[in-house]
């Protein structure tokens, strides 16, 4: 598996690109090893990731989800589910776009007394899983918990 994570840090937040790549790679690798999604091994995967201000993510959240609130992450998947990804013939696979609000993630981690790196890993992993067709539930949240412990 080859991962290309295109990162646009519009806020100059201090997250290292290498950290974001490591979380995304770990998330995908977990699907390959734990859930036997071997077909992902053969893919060149691309994800677009943008870090935006609270104002920008609130605007996007209102426009796309009709929720007039700041949120930690928005996911815009290219595929509806994992089966569609599996059936994709092309070896190059664009999974979609993630929009993160570092300020919101940092504030939540501080309020909840959670290590910032672990909360960032949790949120990024959550977004990647959405791009891979996962919906909220035990399997998704269990994977996130396992992944964030490595960060």
C-alpha positions in Angstrom: 0.0 0.0 0.0 1.2 3.4 -1.0 -0.3 6.5 0.7 -0.2 10.0 -0.7 -1.6 12.5 1.8 -2.0 15.9 0.3 -2.0 18.4 3.1 -3.1 22.0 3.0 -2.4 23.7 6.4 -4.3 26.9 5.9 -4.0 27.8 9.6 -0.4 27.1 10.2 -1.3 24.7 13.0 1.7 22.9 14.5 0.8 19.4 13.4 3.6 17.8 11.6 2.7 16.4 8.2 4.6 13.2 9.2 2.2 12.7 12.1 -0.9 13.0 9.9 0.6 10.5 7.4 1.5 8.1 10.2 -2.0 8.1 11.6 -3.6 7.6 8.1 -1.2 4.8 7.3 -1.7 3.1 10.6 -5.5 3.3 10.1 -5.4 1.7 6.7 -2.8 -0.9 7.8 -5.1 -1.9 10.7 -7.9 -2.7 8.2 -5.4 -4.9 6.2 -4.2 -6.8 9.2 -7.1 -6.9 11.6 -10.1 -7.0 9.2 -8.3 -8.9 6.3 -8.9 -6.1 3.8 -6.0 -7.4 1.7 -7.2 -5.6 -1.4 -6.0 -2.3 0.1 -2.4 -3.7 -0.1 -2.4 -3.4 -3.9 -3.7 0.2 -4.0 -2.0 3.6 -4.3 -4.2 5.6 -2.0 -4.6 9.3 -2.0 -6.4 11.5 0.5 -6.7 15.3 0.6 -6.5 16.9 4.0 -7.0 20.5 4.9 -6.6 22.2 8.3 -8.9 25.2 8.6 -10.0 27.8 11.1 -13.1 27.4 13.4 -15.0 29.9 11.2 -14.3 28.0 8.0 -15.2 24.6 9.4 -18.4 26.0 10.9 -19.3 27.5 7.5 -18.7 24.1 5.8 -20.5 22.2 8.5 -23.6 24.5 8.0 -23.4 24.2 4.2 -22.9 20.4 4.0 -24.5 19.1 7.2 -26.9 21.9 8.1 -25.3 22.1 11.5 -24.3 25.7 12.4 -21.5 24.6 14.8 -17.7 24.3 14.9 -16.7 20.6 14.6 -13.4 18.8 14.8 -13.5 17.0 11.4 -15.6 16.8 8.2 -15.2 13.8 5.8 -16.1 13.9 2.2 -15.7 10.4 0.9 -15.4 9.5 -2.8 -17.0 6.1 -2.3 -20.2 5.2 -0.4 -18.8 2.0 1.2 -15.9 -0.4 1.4 -17.5 -2.7 -1.2 -17.3 0.1 -3.8 -13.6 0.6 -2.9 -13.0 -3.1 -3.3 -14.6 -3.2 -6.7 -12.6 -0.2 -8.0 -10.6 -1.5 -10.9 -8.0 1.3 -10.9 -4.9 0.7 -8.8 -4.9 4.4 -7.9 -7.6 5.2 -5.4 -8.6 8.7 -4.3 -10.6 8.2 -1.1 -11.8 11.7 -0.6 -11.1 14.8 1.5 -10.8 15.5 5.2 -11.2 18.9 6.7 -9.8 19.3 10.3 -10.1 22.2 12.8 -7.0 22.0 14.9 -8.3 24.7 17.3 -11.4 22.7 18.1 -9.4 19.4 18.6 -6.9 21.2 20.9 -9.7 22.8 22.9 -11.5 19.5 23.3 -8.3 17.7 24.4 -7.6 20.4 27.0 -11.1 20.4 28.4 -11.2 16.6 28.6 -7.6 16.3 29.9 -6.7 14.1 26.9 -3.2 14.0 25.4 -3.3 16.2 22.3 -1.5 13.6 20.1 -4.0 10.9 21.1 -7.0 13.1 20.3 -5.5 14.2 17.0 -4.9 10.5 16.1 -8.4 9.7 17.2 -9.9 12.4 15.0 -7.7 11.7 11.9 -8.4 8.0 12.2 -12.1 8.7 12.5 -12.0 10.7 9.3 -10.0 8.1 7.4 -12.4 5.4 8.5 -15.3 7.5 7.2 -13.5 7.8 3.8 -13.3 4.0 3.8 -17.1 3.7 4.2 -17.3 3.1 8.0 -20.2 4.6 9.9 -20.4 5.3 13.6 -20.5 2.1 15.6 -18.6 -0.4 17.8 -16.3 -1.5 15.0 -15.3 2.0 14.0 -14.8 3.3 17.5 -12.9 0.2 18.5 -10.5 0.7 15.6 -10.0 4.3 16.5 -9.3 3.4 20.2 -6.7 0.8 19.1 -5.0 3.3 16.7 -4.8 6.3 19.0 -3.0 4.2 21.6 0.0 4.1 19.3 0.4 7.9 19.4 
